[in-house]
Amino acid sequence: SDVVARLACKKAKPPGPGVFTVAPYEAAAFLMEQPVRALTGIGRRAEERLAELGVEKCADACRLTEDQMKATFGDVLGPQVMRLLQGESKAGTDTVLDVADVANTIPKSLANDW
């Protein structure tokens, strides 16, 4: 997935090894061990809100329901954050979250953090 590829690229950058490979069968486990802040699109405020729910790593989000995410982030953003934590960048796709989409869907209180 694009999300796993971005995380692997970040891990490979100095002072990292320079090359970091995630095999397809390791992708889910690799993603689940990542801190939520490592994901592109999760900023300081979103990280704080997730921490209030007990979510520090992507694996922690597996126990949350979509209703909990909606209650925390709103009806539009909640499901998007949930999909991002599961390795998807957009609803039903695996593409990079577009800045224009963010500006149109994130409440102004969160928009500066994303």
N, C-alpha and C positions, 0 to 999 in steps of 0.2 A: 504494500500500500504506500501511497505518497507520504503518509504520516510516519510510518516506520522508516522510510528512506530518508526523510528529513532528520529524524532523530539519529539515525546511523551516521549521517554526514556530520552532524554536530559532534558526535562522539569521536569521529576520526580527526577532527581539527586539533591543532596543537593546543595543549601539550599531549594530545592523544596519540595513537599509534600511526596516524596518517592514512590508514586504511582500516575500515571496520565493516565486516560483512555480516549480514543477518540472512540466514537461509530461510526460505519460505516456511518450512516447518517450525522455525524458531521465532517467527515474527510475532505471534500472539503473546508468547511468554516474554519476549523482549519488551513489547509495548506495556504489558501489565506491570513490569518492574520500574517503569519510568515515573519520576515525579510529575504531577500534573503541570507544573510550571514549565517543564521542558517542552510542552506542546506549543506549537505556533498557534496563537489565538487565545491562550490562557495567560492573562496578565495578573498583576498583583491583586486586584480587587476580586477577580474570579477565583484566584487561588485562595483568598481569604474566605470567600463564601463557601467554597468546597471544603476548606478546613473545618468550618463550622458544622458541616455534615459528617466530619470524620474522614474526609477523602484527602489523602496526601499523595498516593500513587494511583495510577490508572486502575489497578486491580481493585482498589477500595471502592471505586465507582460501580463495580458490578453488583453490589448489594442494594444500590439505590433504584427506586422506581422512576418512571418518567414523570409521574405526578409530583414526586419530591423535587425533581429537577425543575419542573414548571413552577412550583411554589417558590423556589429559590431564584430562578433566572427569568421567569415569565413564560407564557405559552409558546412563544416563537423561539426564543433563545434557549430555553431549557432542553428541548429535544436536540437542538444543534450541539450544545455542549456535551450532552450524553453521547451523541454519535462521534464527536471528536475524541472523547475519552475511550471510545471503542475502536478507534483507528480510522474513522471516516472523516474526510474534510468537509463534506457537504451532504445534505440529505440524499441518500441513495446513490451517491457517487463517491469517487475517491480523487477529487481534484482539489486544488488549493483554494482556500476560502478567499473570495474576492473582496477587496476593500470596499467596493461599492455595495456589495451585499451586506457587509458588516454595518456600514453607515445607515442602511435602510432598515435593519432589523434589531440592532442593539439599542436598548434604552440609553438616553444621553448620559445617565449616571455611569454607565459602563463603557460608553463609546471611546473615551480617551484612554482606557486601559487596554483595549484590544488593538 
